[in-house]
Structure formats: C-alpha cells, structure tokens
Amino acid sequence: MSDVVKEIEMSMEITKKKIDIQDCLNRLSKNTDFKKFILEGFCKDHALGLIAKKVSPNFQDDMNKSYIEGQLSAVGHLQLYMRFVQQEGEMAKESLEAAKEERSRALEEI
C-alpha cells in the first residue's frame, strides 16, 4: 500500500472518531435523562438561577460574584463544546466522503 493511501486512511480514522463523537452527542440529546438533567437542568434552569443571583443584592460580595461567574462560564463552555462537536461532526462527514474518493483514486494509480 502506498504512503499516500496510508495517510488518507489515517486521516479517515481521525475523521471517523469525530463523527462517532457527534453520533454520541446526538444519542445523548435524545435521552430523556440527559435532556432533563443536563440540557434543561444545567444549561437552562441552573443558568437562569445564576443570572437571577447575579442581579440580586444578596449575592454581590466577591466570593458569590466569582462563584456565579465561574458557573455561568461552565454552562457556556459546555454549550460551546456541544455546538463544536456538532459542527465538527458535520464537517467530518463531508471530509470522509472526499477522503474515500481520494483513496479510490490513489488506489487506482497503484
């Protein structure tokens, strides 16, 4: 097998892992416990509670402000990660198809 084909196949394996992670997230997103605990509980209800605390006069000391900012940041990071996984998975699907075609052409040249 040529080095070009080996490189293409290594790239395809990395791409397949990205698609697998996206598939995992899609399965989780359909799971009622995940929806209830993470998507609704953490990403929505917890975040809304933190925003309410952020504007409350009872939570204006430095320790509470720091805690609230850290928690809001955590919610944001998780949501960004999930969006990134979705986007990267979609791009990986396109890349995988292109890599399959490229591999076929490379194999024909051998």
C-alpha positions as CSV (number, residue, x, y, z in Angstrom):
1,M,0.0,0.0,0.0
2,S,1.4,3.4,-0.9
3,D,2.2,6.1,1.6
4,V,-0.5,8.3,0.1
5,V,-3.1,5.7,0.7
6,K,-1.8,5.1,4.3
7,E,-2.0,8.8,5.0
8,I,-5.5,9.1,3.6
9,E,-6.7,6.1,5.7
10,M,-5.1,7.6,8.9
11,S,-6.9,10.8,8.2
12,M,-10.1,8.9,7.7
13,E,-9.7,7.2,11.1
14,I,-9.4,10.6,12.8
15,T,-12.4,11.8,10.8
16,K,-14.5,8.8,11.8
17,K,-13.7,9.5,15.5
18,K,-15.1,13.0,15.1
19,I,-18.3,11.5,13.5
20,D,-18.5,9.0,16.3
21,I,-18.4,11.7,19.0
22,Q,-21.1,13.6,17.1
23,D,-23.2,10.5,17.0
24,C,-22.7,10.0,20.7
25,L,-23.9,13.6,21.4
26,N,-26.9,13.0,19.2
27,R,-27.8,9.9,21.1
28,L,-27.4,11.6,24.4
29,S,-29.5,14.6,23.2
30,K,-32.4,12.2,22.6
31,N,-32.0,10.6,26.1
32,T,-34.7,11.9,28.4
33,D,-32.4,11.8,31.5
34,F,-29.7,13.8,29.6
35,K,-32.3,16.3,28.4
36,K,-33.7,16.7,31.9
37,F,-30.5,16.8,33.9
38,I,-28.0,18.5,31.5
39,L,-29.9,20.4,28.8
40,E,-32.8,21.6,30.9
41,G,-31.4,21.4,34.4
42,F,-27.8,22.6,34.0
43,C,-27.8,24.6,30.7
44,K,-31.2,26.3,31.2
45,D,-32.6,26.2,34.8
46,H,-29.2,26.4,36.6
47,A,-28.1,29.2,34.2
48,L,-31.3,31.2,34.8
49,G,-30.9,30.8,38.5
50,L,-27.4,32.1,38.4
51,I,-28.4,35.1,36.4
52,A,-31.1,35.9,39.0
53,K,-28.5,35.6,41.7
54,K,-26.1,37.8,39.7
55,V,-28.5,40.7,39.9
56,S,-29.7,40.0,43.5
57,P,-28.3,42.3,46.1
58,N,-27.8,39.3,48.4
59,F,-25.1,37.9,46.1
60,Q,-22.9,40.9,45.4
61,D,-19.9,40.0,47.6
62,D,-16.7,39.0,45.8
63,M,-17.0,35.3,46.7
64,N,-20.5,34.9,45.3
65,K,-19.7,37.0,42.2
66,S,-16.7,34.8,41.5
67,Y,-18.8,31.6,42.0
68,I,-21.6,32.8,39.8
69,E,-19.2,33.9,37.0
70,G,-17.4,30.6,37.2
71,Q,-20.7,28.6,37.0
72,L,-22.0,30.7,34.1
73,S,-18.7,30.2,32.3
74,A,-19.0,26.4,32.8
75,V,-22.5,26.4,31.3
76,G,-21.3,28.5,28.4
77,H,-18.3,26.2,27.8
78,L,-20.4,23.1,27.8
79,Q,-22.8,24.6,25.3
80,L,-20.0,25.7,23.1
81,Y,-18.4,22.3,23.3
82,M,-21.7,20.6,22.2
83,R,-22.0,23.1,19.3
84,F,-18.4,22.5,18.3
85,V,-18.9,18.7,18.3
86,Q,-22.0,19.1,16.1
87,Q,-20.2,21.4,13.6
88,E,-17.0,19.3,13.6
89,G,-19.1,16.2,13.0
90,E,-20.9,17.7,10.0
91,M,-17.6,18.8,8.5
92,A,-16.1,15.4,9.2
93,K,-18.9,13.7,7.3
94,E,-18.1,15.8,4.2
95,S,-14.3,15.2,4.7
96,L,-14.8,11.5,5.0
97,E,-16.7,11.3,1.7
98,A,-13.9,13.3,0.0
99,A,-11.3,11.1,1.5
100,K,-13.0,8.0,0.3
101,E,-13.0,9.3,-3.2
102,E,-9.3,10.4,-2.9
103,R,-8.4,7.0,-1.6
104,S,-10.2,5.3,-4.5
105,R,-8.3,7.5,-7.0
106,A,-5.0,6.8,-5.2
107,L,-5.6,3.0,-5.3
108,E,-6.4,3.2,-9.0
109,E,-3.0,4.8,-9.6
110,I,-1.1,1.9,-7.9
